[in-house]
């Protein structure tokens, strides 16, 4: 099982980053429209500078009693987040997420965001690959491939 982040997990997401001046409320609306749990924050050259997740919003805005419409993403983003490369493996991504306790990671190519991968995306892909491996093993041991 050698799944790569791109193209096996992330396909044509067309990620558009937000600026650090955008508000948390802007990000909430974008995340709802795209059914995503995180947004990336980019500079004027579209280079990744941060990430904001639902967890960030809950802990750094709501719990702090801040106004989502008046709080900028730059105030609450995680700066210079860990990233994945397009050719990183799904298993390496899962391990990084487990160790660092992340649920979302940006995928970058030369600092440009090409996608966001979530723990759910990785789980689904790895689960599918494991099921396929099990089926092939069972077919080899018990089925039509015996002795091949």
N, C-alpha and C positions, 0 to 999 in steps of 0.2 A: 504494500500500500504506500505509494509515493505521490500522494495528491499534492499539487502545488496550489498556492493561494490563487494565482491567475494562471490558467483559465478554469481550474477545477472547482474553486470555491466562489470566487468573485467574477461576475461576468457583466460587462457593460453597465455599470452603475451610473455613470455620468455624474459623478460627485461634483457639486459646486460648493465651494467653501464659502464661509461667511467671514465678514471682517470683524476685527476686535471691537469696533464701534457699534456693531449691531447689538440690539438688546436681547436679553434672555427671552423676552416674550416673542421677538422675531424668530428666535431659534426654536422655541416651543411650537410655534405655528408651522415652521418648516418641517420639523420632526413629525408632527401629526400628519401633515400632508403626504409625506414620503414614507410614513410608518417605519421610522428609524428611531433608534435609542441614543443616537449621538450625532453631533455635527462637528466638522473640522473648521478650524479658524486659519485663514491664510492671510499673507501680506499682499501688498499691491502687485507683486510678481507671481501670485498664486502659489507661493511656497508655504508649506505647512509651518505654522507657528504654535498651534494649540489644538486641543480637543475639549469639547464640553459634552457631558453625558447627562442622562436623566438623574443619575446619582449626584452629580455635581450640582444640578439645579435644586434638588431636594435639600441637600446638606448646606450648600453655600448661599442659597437664596431664600427658600421657604423657611428653613429652620432658623436662619439669621434674621428673619423678618424684613427682608429687602423687597423692594418693588421690582417685579420682573420687567416692567415696562421702562424702568429708569436705570436698571443695572446692565452694564455692558458685558459682552462676552469676555472682553479683555480683563475684566475684574475677577472673573471666576474660572477662566479656562485653566486647564493643565498645560503649562508651557512646555514646548519641546518634548512632546510625548514620545514614548517608544513607538516604533513603527515596524511594519513587516515589508519585505521586498516582494515583488510579484512572484519570484521563483522560490520563496521560502516554502517549506513543507507545512502541511496542515498539522502534523504532529508537533513540529517545532513551535508553531503558533499556539497550539493548545498548551504546551508546556510553559511558554512565556506567560500566557494568560493565567495559568494556574499559579505559578510562582509569584507573579506581580499582582494577582487578584484583580485583573482587568476583565471586562466583559465586551469591550470594543477596542479595536486597534486600527489605526489608519494604515493603508497600504500605499507606499510611496515609490516613485521612480524618479530619482534625482530631485528629491524634495517636493515633487509635484504629486498631489494626491490622486491616485487612480482608483481608490475604493476604500471602503471601510468593511472590516470583517468582524462579525460578532461571534460570541461563543455558541450561539444557536446555529449559525451557518456552519461552523466547524463541527459541531456535534452531529448535525444531519449528514454532512459529507463523510465523516469518519465512520459513523454508524452504517451508512450505506456500503462503504468499502469493506467493513468488517463482515456484514451480512453476505456480501458477494464472496469473500474469502471462505467463509464457513460453507456456503453452498458448493463451491468448487472443491473444497476438501472432502465434504460428504460425498459428492459425486465421484471423486477419485477413490475414496475408501470403500464406498458401498455400491457404487453405480457403474455406469457405462465406461468409466475410465479405469476400471480395475485392471491392473497389469500393464497399463500404458507406460 
